[in-house]
C-alpha cells in the first residue's frame, strides 16, 4: 500500500527466519516481496524482517515481539496485534502503556 517500506520486528533470529520461510510459501498471486535484514537487494525489499534495529529507513514497523523495540520512534506508523489469549493480551496492554510513556500515541483499530 502506498509504497511504504515496512520493517517486521521479531523477538529473535529463529522467529525472523520462520516468518521468512512462511512468506516464501505464499501463492504467486499473494506473494509478499520481502527479505531478512542484511539479505536481498542493496536497498532491500519493500518488507524487511529482522530481530535487531533496521539499518535503512522504513516508514512502518510491525512489531511481532513481546517488547516495544527501543527504536520504535523512528517509524511513522507502528502496527501491533492484540491476541485474544489473556496472557498475550496483557502483554499487548503493557506495550500500549510503554508506547504512551515514550510519547507515542497509539490509535486502536478493531479488525473485522
C-alpha distance (Angstrom), angle and dihedral (degrees) to the residues before:
residue distance angle dihedral
X1 . . .
X2 3.78 . .
X3 3.83 90.2 .
X4 3.78 93.2 -85.7
X5 3.77 116.0 161.8
X6 3.80 113.6 -122.8
X7 3.79 132.0 -154.0
X8 3.81 116.9 -161.5
X9 3.79 108.9 -157.4
X10 3.80 118.5 -155.6
X11 3.79 131.5 -174.8
X12 3.80 95.1 -114.5
X13 3.79 146.7 -6.7
X14 3.80 93.6 -90.5
X15 3.82 91.8 56.2
X16 3.81 91.4 47.5
X17 3.79 92.2 50.9
X18 3.81 91.8 47.0
X19 3.82 91.3 52.2
X20 3.81 89.9 47.0
X21 3.82 90.2 53.6
X22 3.81 92.3 47.1
X23 3.80 92.3 51.8
X24 3.81 90.9 51.2
X25 3.81 88.3 58.6
X26 3.82 94.6 61.5
X27 3.79 117.6 114.4
X28 3.84 114.1 -97.3
X29 3.83 93.0 -107.3
X30 3.83 91.8 55.0
X31 3.81 98.9 36.1
X32 3.80 116.3 142.2
X33 3.84 111.8 -146.4
X34 3.79 103.7 -130.3
X35 3.77 146.2 140.7
X36 3.77 139.5 -167.7
X37 3.79 113.6 -100.1
X38 3.79 109.4 -82.7
X39 3.80 94.3 20.3
X40 3.78 132.8 90.8
X41 3.82 129.5 28.8
X42 3.80 121.9 -1.7
X43 3.82 94.9 -100.2
X44 3.79 91.5 35.4
X45 3.77 129.8 -125.0
X46 3.81 121.4 -65.5
X47 3.82 87.8 -96.4
X48 3.78 120.2 45.2
X49 3.82 123.4 -172.8
X50 3.79 121.8 -155.3
X51 3.78 148.0 145.1
X52 3.82 96.1 -143.8
X53 3.79 132.2 54.5
X54 3.81 112.0 -67.3
X55 3.79 117.1 -110.9
X56 3.81 95.9 -150.2
X57 3.78 127.6 60.8
X58 3.80 115.5 -92.4
X59 3.80 128.9 176.3
X60 3.81 101.5 -152.1
X61 3.80 129.4 48.5
X62 3.80 120.2 -163.0
X63 3.78 105.5 -166.3
X64 3.81 113.1 -154.3
X65 3.81 93.8 162.0
X66 3.78 123.6 96.7
X67 3.82 92.1 -121.4
X68 3.79 133.2 60.9
X69 3.81 105.9 -108.0
X70 3.80 114.3 -122.4
X71 3.81 89.5 -126.9
X72 3.83 95.3 56.4
X73 3.83 94.2 111.6
X74 3.83 89.9 67.4
X75 3.81 91.3 74.2
X76 3.80 131.0 82.3
X77 3.79 91.4 -147.2
X78 3.80 132.9 23.1
X79 3.78 122.6 -163.5
X80 3.80 121.1 -159.2
X81 3.78 127.8 174.9
X82 3.80 121.6 -140.8
X83 3.80 111.1 -152.8
X84 3.80 122.7 -152.4
X85 3.82 92.8 -126.5
X86 3.85 105.9 105.6
X87 3.82 98.7 -130.1
X88 3.81 93.2 47.4
X89 3.81 90.8 44.1
X90 3.82 89.7 53.9
X91 3.82 89.8 51.4
X92 3.82 89.9 50.9
X93 3.81 90.5 51.2
X94 3.79 89.5 51.7
X95 3.82 90.5 52.1
X96 3.82 88.9 49.7
X97 3.82 88.6 57.0
X98 3.81 91.0 47.0
X99 3.80 91.3 52.8
X100 3.81 90.6 51.4
X101 3.81 91.3 48.3
X102 3.82 88.1 52.7
X103 3.81 90.6 54.2
X104 3.79 94.7 -104.4
X105 3.80 111.3 132.3
X106 3.80 108.2 -147.2
X107 3.77 119.9 -147.5
X108 3.78 115.0 -153.2
X109 3.78 120.6 -140.8
X110 3.78 122.5 -175.5
X111 3.78 114.1 -137.9
X112 3.77 115.0 -133.0
